[in-house]
Amino acid sequence: MPASQVDIHRPADIGDYIGRTIQCIVLKIDEARRNIVVSRRSLIEAERAEKKAQLFSRLEVGQRRKGVVKNIAEFGAFVDLGGIDGLLHITDMSWGRISHPSEMLSIDQEIEVQILHIDHAKEKIALGLKQKTPSPWENVDERFPVGTTVRGTVVNVMSYGAFIKLEEGIEGLVHISEMSWTKRVSHPNELVQVDDEIEVVVLGINKEKQEISLGIKQTQENPWDKVIECYPPESIVKGTVRNLTNYGAFIEIDKGVDGLLHVSDMSWTRKISHPNEMVEKGQELQCRVLSVDRDRRRIALGLKQMTKDPWASDIPGKYEPGQLITGQVTKITNFGVFVGLENGLEGLLHISELANHKVENPEEVVKVGEEIEVKVLRVDPDERKIGLSRKRVEWSEEAEGDASDTDMSAAGEEIELKGGVGANTGPLIQGVESAAEETTTAKMEETVEEEVVACQSSVCGPISAAESEETAEEGAKPEKVEAAIREDSAESEETNVEESV
């Protein structure tokens, strides 16, 4: 009997069968060699096939059957039900958490299982062990109401959270976002470890999916609940620059509480392109609280608000129109030059104010970093702008006044002309229309007389002056005369308007 024919599963040591009385089937007889090949496996398989057919006809879902554990794998165990093997999956062994089936079962162990599913076509049977006891999830919402604080044991830690065992078969997940109000947790093992006993708050229960959401930070007081009391608007706080972004700097004013210092709130006068122009990471500074949004957990901070707005007091009094000052060219654009006046304060020197001649490219006149003398043209505190001129530095007050008068006159003429075109009220258009109307009226009267006379001569023959007057009084005008009058009137009006203009 070959070793492969000793049993259905090849034994580890066939020596264990020495001295045992067994039944087998003769497979082959070789008379020439005087050999006989027998098989115990074939006999067992034949018996199992017969029992299998009988067993399948009697099995039903929900039945409980005794069986023997024949094999154990990582995913479960195979149980012999007396002619057919069923699979007892690891997830159906216990309501609790197990890592390997060997924690509960052993080879040749006799156990009672419940039939969960039967596939007659594939001859497969799914078995369950935990289904013999009631599910702990049936009344889980009564034992662990939402909002209650319970104690549990950490059984597993993943990158996204930690699983907490509340009782046998009941586990909940503490997501990483529910671990701390203030601390920035990169991995849950920074706060919890396996086998730690901790307090958690039940946040939600899903009985269908058998899931419970838990929270650790809810067992502590939320610092954002008192943030308005601790940091009211207009109060001064001290903090450390924790991080820099393109739009601002995050200032840690308390453990886990950050405020945003936007680039627009860093300086009254300077144009800040990046926060590192004003602050650096790790720097301690004082800021003023501008606003607090507790729901969105945001605090707006201001650095420039620590001092008075110079545009409201100092700058308008320090820089007046006509004043000569010296500044440094900080930036050149296609429309002009920015000149630095003091501590981040800049004025705009428009391209038209660079030189007396027309300038196509400002870089042909000035360079970045060059010290130049300019004259203040205007100061606008509302727009926070200072207009400068370089070409007017040498101008006298009379020349400045003449230039202003010329500009005003040109502006006035332009406005008057636009008014005439738009509303028919300007003197230019009024003159043209008056002349056109007078000329058109005279020509119409002349044309009427000529057409009437011509018509009477051609149709009625010569008439006397008395008849002519009588005809004119009665208003006798042939249709041809009226058409000629209308056509001539339109042409005359168009011609006279063009000539007058």
Sequence and secondary structure as in RCSB ss.txt:
>XXXX:A:sequence
MPASQVDIHRPADIGDYIGRTIQCIVLKIDEARRNIVVSRRSLIEAERAEKKAQLFSRLEVGQRRKGVVKNIAEF
GAFVDLGGIDGLLHITDMSWGRISHPSEMLSIDQEIEVQILHIDHAKEKIALGLKQKTPSPWENVDERFPVGTTV
RGTVVNVMSYGAFIKLEEGIEGLVHISEMSWTKRVSHPNELVQVDDEIEVVVLGINKEKQEISLGIKQTQENPWD
KVIECYPPESIVKGTVRNLTNYGAFIEIDKGVDGLLHVSDMSWTRKISHPNEMVEKGQELQCRVLSVDRDRRRIA
LGLKQMTKDPWASDIPGKYEPGQLITGQVTKITNFGVFVGLENGLEGLLHISELANHKVENPEEVVKVGEEIEVK
VLRVDPDERKIGLSRKRVEWSEEAEGDASDTDMSAAGEEIELKGGVGANTGPLIQGVESAAEETTTAKMEETVEE
EVVACQSSVCGPISAAESEETAEEGAKPEKVEAAIREDSAESEETNVEESV
>XXXX:A:secstr
  GGGSSSS  S GGGGTT     EEEEEETTTTEEEEEHHHHHHHHHHHHHHHHHHH  TT EEEEEEEEE SS
EEEEE SSSEEEEEGGGT SS  S GGGT  TT EEEEEEEEEETTTTEEEEESGGGS  TTTTHHHHS TT EE
EEEEEEEETTEEEEEEETTEEEEEEGGGS SSS  SSGGGT  TT EEEEEEEEEETTTTEEEEESGGGS  GGG
GHHHHS TT EEEEEEEEE SSEEEEEEETTEEEEEEGGGS SS   SSGGGT  TT EEEEEEEEEETTTTEEE
EESGGGS  GGGTHHHHH  TT EEEEEEEEE SSEEEEEEETTEEEEEEGGGS SS  S GGGT  TT EEEEE
EEEEETTTTEEEEESTTTT  HHHHHHHHHHHHHHHHHHHHHHHHHHHS SHHHHHHHHHHHHHHHHHHHHHHHH
HHHHHHHHHT    HHHHHHHHHHT   HHHHHHHHHHHHHHHHHHHHHH 
